[in-house]
Amino acid sequence: MSTFDPTPFDPTVFLPDDLIERIRERAPIHDRENTFPQQDLDELRAAGYLSILVPTARGGAGLGLAEAAILQQRLAGAAPATALAINMHLVWTGVAKVFSDRGVPGLEFVQDGAVAGEVFAFGISEGGNDLVLFGSDTAAVPDDDGGYAFTGTKIFTSLAPVWTRLGLHGLDTTSADAPKLVFAFVERTDAVATSDDWDTLGMRATQSRTTRLNGAIADAAHVVRRIDPGPSPDPIVFGIFSVFEILLASVYTGIAGRALELAVATAQKRHSKKTGLAYSQDPDIRWRIADMAIAYDALPPQIAALARDVDDRADKGARWFPLLSGVKHRAITMAKHVVDQAMLVAGGGSYFSANELSRLYRDVLAGAFHPSDPESAHSTAASALLGPLES
């Protein structure tokens, strides 16, 4: 299913049809065997995909977030888990782009690393920490050289088997100006332990395993930001929130596009024993597919518009947060609805594990667990319109 493209940008330059088909063929194998898609990563790295958001002056493709969103929709239509895993690397390269576009130094090493083939993982989520970006249960202890040692547990660490640097945050409670949230990057050392605990309902190939930090060191050059805990206008908060929400919405919109594509193909192929006609001539099936298309068609242009505004450094002030959490929430809700409808169009055959829709049905459920969750999205929108709750 084609995605909305307001520019002459051609996604097949970066994700050609033959690459997409190879990735699509491998997706059910990794889902069934619960393995990381190493070959997908190798081919995407060779195609320069890891550095699509890096400026051309630093050796990257120089794409904007709007183009990356289109590419991630295309990749997710072939292999949702591969797209979701790569998303986490693209989040950090996207944040680096937000920084460089706004003249904020500090993440050039991410851009250079991506060009060199490094893989950056996203170590923000913590069990039970609903503050997410605004707080951390991970201890960040400063050393005498401006670096930090991190001790704590991160969950849902996608790309767990392959990352070379983990971007994370922790709370400094010991410095003179404490408390401070510290954002930094650590390398793989003996102080980082990855659990082999990813055995999930869907999105199995992301291998988003639990990561335990026991004094993992980020040297001073890789300490990116020290900010006060809580909501903040700091570029690190805006960068992570904007890129994460837009690219996440893109992945699940890509799933919906593929489900719609499969439903259309199934309706054209299946025939009714009762009438002898293709299901595409059944009014109820036609209504169901139309309903899917109407829901799906709203999201790609919304994602494109918001992504373009990030690229163009639009000033939306406090409106950014309800807009970004809102588009993520709508994408997840829409995608689940579209996949549900596609399953009904396809009939009982879609209930078998070998059917692609069966995998999409499981994969799309993961969307509810990513920030911003439905409660957070609605709270953010309510506060923007009605003001904060009275204490």
MARMARLO-271584 format. One record per residue (C-alpha): x, y, z; residue in three letters. Coordinates in steps of 0.02 Angstrom, whole numbers. Layout:
// residues N
      c1      c2      c3  resn
       X       Y       Z   ala
...
***
This chain:
// residues 391
      c1      c2      c3  resn
       0       0       0   met
      75     166     -51   ser
     109     297      80   thr
      77     482      72   phe
     225     570      -6   asp
     215     760     -22   pro
     385     769    -107   thr
     469     691    -259   pro
     563     579    -137   phe
     581     401    -202   asp
     592     275     -58   pro
     649     136    -175   thr
     819     222    -188   val
     854     174      -8   phe
     740      22       5   leu
     733     -57    -167   pro
     601    -185    -207   asp
     721    -333    -206   asp
     788    -287     -34   leu
     612    -266      33   ile
     562    -436     -33   glu
     713    -522      45   arg
     673    -441     211   ile
     490    -492     194   arg
     539    -673     160   glu
     647    -681     316   arg
     519    -600     433   ala
     415    -757     471   pro
     573    -858     502   ile
     636    -738     635   his
     463    -728     712   asp
     448    -918     720   arg
     625    -948     783   glu
     629    -795     898   asn
     793    -735     822   thr
     868    -567     781   phe
     865    -521     594   pro
    1053    -506     574   gln
    1046    -521     385   gln
     919    -380     376   asp
    1035    -270     478   leu
    1185    -316     371   asp
    1095    -273     210   glu
    1022    -112     279   leu
    1193     -60     342   arg
    1270     -96     172   ala
    1134       9      90   ala
    1179     157     201   gly
    1014     148     295   tyr
    1091     174     466   leu
    1148     347     415   ser
     997     410     317   ile
     971     551     444   leu
    1154     603     449   val
    1196     761     349   pro
    1288     736     186   thr
    1430     844     254   ala
    1465     705     380   arg
    1447     565     254   gly
    1262     522     274   gly
    1115     529     155   ala
    1054     697     221   gly
     871     647     231   leu
     746     732     343   gly
     630     653     470   leu
     488     665     342   ala
     582     553     221   glu
     637     434     359   ala
     455     415     411   ala
     407     362     234   ile
     550     237     230   leu
     503     163     398   gln
     324     138     339   gln
     391      44     189   arg
     509     -61     293   leu
     373    -101     421   ala
     260    -163     282   gly
     391    -296     247   ala
     451    -338     423   ala
     374    -243     569   pro
     500    -307     697   ala
     649    -261     589   thr
     577     -87     566   ala
     543     -66     751   leu
     718    -121     798   ala
     799      -5     671   ile
     684     132     735   asn
     781     138     897   met
     944     171     807   his
     859     302     698   leu
     791     388     853   val
     968     431     909   trp
    1024     485     736   thr
     864     586     725   gly
     899     670     892   val
    1075     708     828   ala
     993     790     677   lys
     877     892     789   val
    1032     951     882   phe
    1135     994     728   ser
     988    1079     641   asp
     969    1193     792   arg
    1154    1225     817   gly
    1165    1120     976   val
    1330    1025     990   pro
    1360     859    1075   gly
    1297     719     963   leu
    1418     728     818   glu
    1493     563     875   phe
    1323     481     845   val
    1321     544     666   gln
    1500     490     633   asp
    1469     323     716   gly
    1315     289     611   ala
    1413     324     452   val
    1547     203     512   ala
    1416      67     539   gly
    1392      79     726   glu
    1223      29     798   val
    1145     139     932   phe
    1014      67    1050   ala
     886     156    1156   phe
     903     127    1344   gly
     769     236    1422   ile
     627     120    1475   ser
     631      54    1654   glu
     508     -62    1739   gly
     378      36    1836   gly
     449     206    1787   asn
     302     300    1713   asp
     403     462    1716   leu
     496     393    1563   val
     602     539    1498   leu
     569     645    1652   phe
     647     532    1782   gly
     753     376    1806   ser
     781     239    1932   asp
     956     211    1862   thr
    1095     285    1970   ala
    1216     400    1879   ala
    1372     425    1984   val
    1496     558    1926   pro
    1683     526    1916   asp
    1823     655    1930   asp
    1842     675    1741   asp
    1666     726    1693   gly
    1606     550    1654   gly
    1473     445    1740   tyr
    1449     266    1799   ala
    1273     198    1774   phe
    1194      63    1880   thr
    1017       3    1852   gly
     903     -99    1739   thr
     834     -49    1570   lys
     693    -145    1488   ile
     636    -162    1306   phe
     811    -133    1241   thr
     787    -168    1056   ser
     940    -218     953   leu
    1005    -302    1111   ala
    1116    -430    1023   pro
    1202    -305     909   val
    1212    -129     978   trp
    1382     -49     994   thr
    1328     101    1099   arg
    1180     117    1216   leu
    1103     289    1238   gly
    1025     301    1410   leu
     982     412    1556   his
    1008     402    1744   gly
     986     510    1897   leu
    1133     599    1978   asp
    1089     623    2162   thr
    1264     662    2229   thr
    1330     815    2136   ser
    1319     987    2215   ala
    1180    1037    2095   asp
    1086     870    2112   ala
     966     801    2067   pro
    1009     799    1882   lys
     952     684    1743   leu
    1104     630    1643   val
    1091     576    1461   phe
    1242     483    1396   ala
    1307     337    1293   phe
    1397     183    1356   val
    1489      47    1260   glu
    1474    -141    1282   arg
    1588    -195    1425   thr
    1583    -321    1565   asp
    1481    -192    1662   ala
    1335    -219    1542   val
    1237    -382    1550   ala
    1102    -426    1424   thr
     972    -554    1477   ser
     908    -681    1352   asp
     727    -650    1406   asp
     638    -592    1248   trp
     502    -722    1215   asp
     348    -621    1173   thr
     181    -628    1085   leu
     239    -520     939   gly
     380    -409     877   met
     493    -556     921   arg
     635    -513     803   ala
     670    -347     890   thr
     753    -448    1030   gln
     715    -307    1151   ser
     799    -389    1298   arg
     824    -327    1476   thr
     991    -237    1503   thr
    1074    -230    1673   arg
    1204     -97    1707   leu
    1331    -119    1846   asn
    1438      36    1843   gly
    1438      53    1653   ala
    1550     200    1608   ile
    1509     346    1495   ala
    1663     455    1476   asp
    1647     643    1475   ala
    1645     652    1284   ala
    1489     544    1282   his
    1391     632    1419   val
    1268     728    1314   val
    1155     821    1435   arg
    1127     857    1621   arg
     955     929    1654   ile
     832     949    1796   asp
     710     803    1817   pro
     533     831    1757   gly
     459     909    1600   pro
     586    1015    1510   ser
     607    1117    1351   pro
     785    1052    1334   asp
     832     995    1158   pro
     866     817    1220   ile
     686     800    1280   val
     610     876    1124   phe
     728     779    1011   gly
     690     610    1087   ile
     504     641    1104   phe
     478     707     928   ser
     583     580     834   val
     525     432     940   phe
     339     470     922   glu
     345     507     736   ile
     449     356     688   leu
     346     243     802   leu
     186     305     721   ala
     268     269     554   ser
     305      87     595   val
     127      49     649   tyr
      55     145     502   thr
     164      36     391   gly
      87    -119     471   ile
     -87     -51     436   ala
     -42     -15     255   gly
      18    -193     231   arg
    -139    -265     314   ala
    -248    -162     197   leu
    -147    -223      49   glu
    -169    -404     102   leu
    -356    -381     132   ala
    -381    -309     -42   val
    -283    -451    -121   ala
    -381    -581     -22   thr
    -550    -505     -68   ala
    -504    -509    -251   gln
    -442    -689    -242   lys
    -575    -774    -134   arg
    -742    -824    -208   his
    -908    -859    -125   ser
    -981   -1033    -145   lys
   -1153    -956    -124   lys
   -1144    -827    -264   thr
    -993    -880    -364   gly
    -930    -702    -356   leu
    -767    -638    -289   ala
    -777    -571    -112   tyr
    -732    -402    -184   ser
    -912    -398    -246   gln
    -985    -432     -73   asp
   -1059    -268      -4   pro
   -1009    -311     176   asp
    -829    -348     127   ile
    -823    -192      21   arg
    -885     -88     168   trp
    -756    -167     283   arg
    -612    -131     163   ile
    -674      46     134   ala
    -680      71     322   asp
    -499      12     334   met
    -444     130     196   ala
    -533     279     271   ile
    -448     249     438   ala
    -277     217     362   tyr
    -277     363     240   asp
    -282     492     381   ala
    -116     444     459   leu
      21     458     327   pro
     -16     642     291   pro
     -23     682     476   gln
     144     598     506   ile
     219     687     355   ala
     157     858     412   ala
     224     839     590   leu
     390     768     530   ala
     410     912     408   arg
     376    1035     548   asp
     516     956     651   val
     632     966     500   asp
     584    1148     470   asp
     607    1193     654   arg
     427    1253     671   ala
     389    1338     836   asp
     236    1254     912   lys
     286    1285    1092   gly
     189    1180    1217   ala
      76    1115    1077   arg
     215     999    1019   trp
     184     871    1155   phe
      -4     841    1128   pro
      24     840     941   leu
     163     711     949   leu
      82     598    1078   ser
     -82     615     985   gly
     -14     557     817   val
      68     407     900   lys
     -94     361     989   his
    -198     381     831   arg
     -76     276     730   ala
     -82     133     856   ile
    -271     139     871   thr
    -292     146     683   met
    -169       6     648   ala
    -250    -113     771   lys
    -421     -76     697   his
    -360    -103     519   val
    -274    -267     561   val
    -430    -328     653   asp
    -535    -288     499   gln
    -409    -371     384   ala
    -421    -531     486   met
    -609    -532     463   leu
    -594    -503     276   val
    -469    -645     258   ala
    -573    -765     360   gly
    -518    -919     456   gly
    -360    -942     354   gly
    -286    -789     438   ser
    -295    -879     606   tyr
    -155    -997     556   phe
      22    -950     606   ser
      84    -968     427   ala
     -28    -826     371   asn
      58    -656     367   glu
     -96    -574     444   leu
     -78    -685     596   ser
      94    -612     626   arg
      36    -434     594   leu
    -106    -463     718   tyr
      20    -506     853   arg
     148    -374     804   asp
      24    -231     807   val
     -20    -266     989   leu
     152    -205    1044   ala
     103     -26    1000   gly
       4      -6    1160   ala
     159     -30    1266   phe
     265     109    1190   his
     265     284    1262   pro
     157     383    1252   ser
      27     259    1315   asp
    -159     300    1297   pro
    -171     372    1473   glu
     -22     486    1446   ser
     -81     544    1275   ala
    -254     588    1342   his
    -183     673    1496   ser
     -67     778    1387   thr
    -209     830    1273   ala
    -324     871    1420   ala
    -191     977    1504   ser
    -159    1072    1342   ala
    -344    1112    1324   leu
    -404    1126    1504   leu
    -247    1167    1601   gly
    -167    1057    1734   pro
    -266     966    1866   leu
    -297    1066    2023   glu
    -191    1007    2170   ser
***
